[in-house]
Amino acid sequence: MKNTYQNAKKGFTIYCNTKSVGSDKFYDKSAELGDVLETCEDGREVRLYRFEATLLRPRLDKFGLRTLSQVTDMRVWAALEGRMKATGWGSLQLDSKERVQLGLSRLSYRQREAVLGFNEAIVQGLDGGIKVAVRRDRTRLARSIGLEPGTPFSALPAETMVLSLYTGLLELKTDG
């Protein structure tokens, strides 16, 4: 099971929990810390991402990680790279205006009105009286189009970003 959560203030967090191999959590540590670590020469912020894993026996066996003396950079990298491929995180797409607009275009007018009104109510702090069943339905609908409820549309990046395991950066999505 894979779940992705995104928050304009706290970045993103991705969870993947399975009964057979363990659980994984990958998140934007820089957003959690609330500050920019450095700035690259080209003006981009340096971001810090964190990967946490709970490994069960099948996964430990697969990557030869049964004793502390077996934990090496190469084995840990192989485990991380294997998990990125298995979960699809290597092609993780974070919320963007482009992705949300595409999702909205596939909804009926009534659904668009419901999800946009619900999201704006949360942004404005006026969501206190929303019934639990309505909140659950609107949250599911918002997430299905790539919008985490409570994220102002203006806070979304214009273009879809993809997280690269190899560069450690969010990069513009390319079709290649």
N, C-alpha and C positions, 0 to 999 in steps of 0.2 A: 504494500500500500504506500503510495507516495502522496504527500500533501505539501503544497507550497503556500506560504503566507507572506504577504508583503505589506509593509507599513511605510508610509512616507517618511516617518521620523526614525524608525528602527530598521530600515533596510528590509532584507528578505530572510526567511528561514525555510528550509526544506527538510521535511522529515520523511524517512522511509523505514517502516517497521515491518519485520517479517518474523514469523514464529520459528522458522528454520535456521536463519543465518544471523539474526541480531537486528540491531537498529542503527540508523545513521542520522546525523543531523549536520547540516551544512548551512552556515549563516554568515552574514556580513558583520564581522566583529567591529569594524570601524564605526558603523552606524550605531551599534550598541554602546561603544565608548563615547560617541557623540562628538568626535573631533576628527580633523583631517591630520593624518600622520605627517605627510609631506606632500610636496607638489613636484611632478615630473618637469623636466625641461620644457616639454611641449604644453605645460599648463594643466595636465590631467592630475587629479588627486591620486595619491597612492592609497590603496584600500587594503585592509587586512581581512581575510576570510578565514573561517575556522571550520574544521571538519572534526566531528566527534563520532565515535563508533563504539557500540557494545557488540562484541564478537562472541558468537556461540561456537561450539565445538566444530561443526562442519566448515565454517569459515576459517577458523584457526588452523585446521588440518590442511585446507586447500592452499593456504599461503605459507605453511611451515612456521606458524607462530605459536608453538606450544609452550616454549619456555622463554624466559626473559632474555637469555643469551642468544636466542634465535631472532630477536627483534632487531633488524638492521634497516638502514635507509632503503636499500633495494627492495626488501620484502614489504615494508610499509608502503612504499610507492606502488608496488605491484598490487597490493590490496586496495589502495585508494583508486588507482586507475581502473582496476577491475570493477569496483563498485560504481564508479562514475559511468562506466559503460553499461552495467547491468541496470542501473536506475534511469538512464537517459539524462543524467545531470550534465553530461558533456555537451549536450545541446539544449541546456536549460534556457528557456526564453522568459525574461522578466516582463512584467506588465508594461505596456506602452499605450499611448493614445492610439497608435495605429492598430494594435491588437484589440483594444477595447472597441474601437469604432467598427472593426470587422465583425466582432461578436455582436455588437448592437444591431448591425445591419441584418443579421440572421434572425432577430427576434421580431415578434409582431409589435405593432404600435403600442398595444396595451402593456406588453411585457417591458418594452423600452421605457415607457412612462413609469412603470412600477419600479424598475431597478434604479433609474436615474433619480426619481423622487425619494426613494429609500436612501440612496447614497447621500444625497444632498441634505436630508434630514439628519443623518449622522454627522456630516461635516459641520452643520450648523448647531449641533447639540440639541436637536428637537426630536430625538428618537425615543424618549422616555415612555411614551404611551403606546408604542407599537406592540401588538400581541405577539406572543412567543411563536405561534405557528406562522404568522406573517413574516416575522423576522427570519425564521429558519428558511422559509421559501425564498425570500428576497436575497438572503445571503448566499444560498445555493445558486440562484440565478446569476448574481453578480460575479461570483467566483467562476462560473461556467464560461463567462466571457472575458476572464482575465482581470477582473476588477475586485480588489479587496475592499469590502465595505468600509467607508470612512476615509478613503483616500481621495482627496480633491482631484478632479480631472486635470486641473492645471499643474498638479505636482507630478504627473506621469511624464516620462521622457517621450519626446515626439516619435522616436523610432524604436523598433524592437531591438533589445540588447540580448546578447548571448554571453554566458559566462564561459570563459576558456580556462580549462584546467592547466594548460601548458604555459600560458602567459600570466595567469592569475588576474586577468583584467576582464571587465565587461566590454565587449566589442559589438559594433554594429552587426546585425544579422546580415549575412550575405546568402544568396541562393546557391552558391557553390559548395 
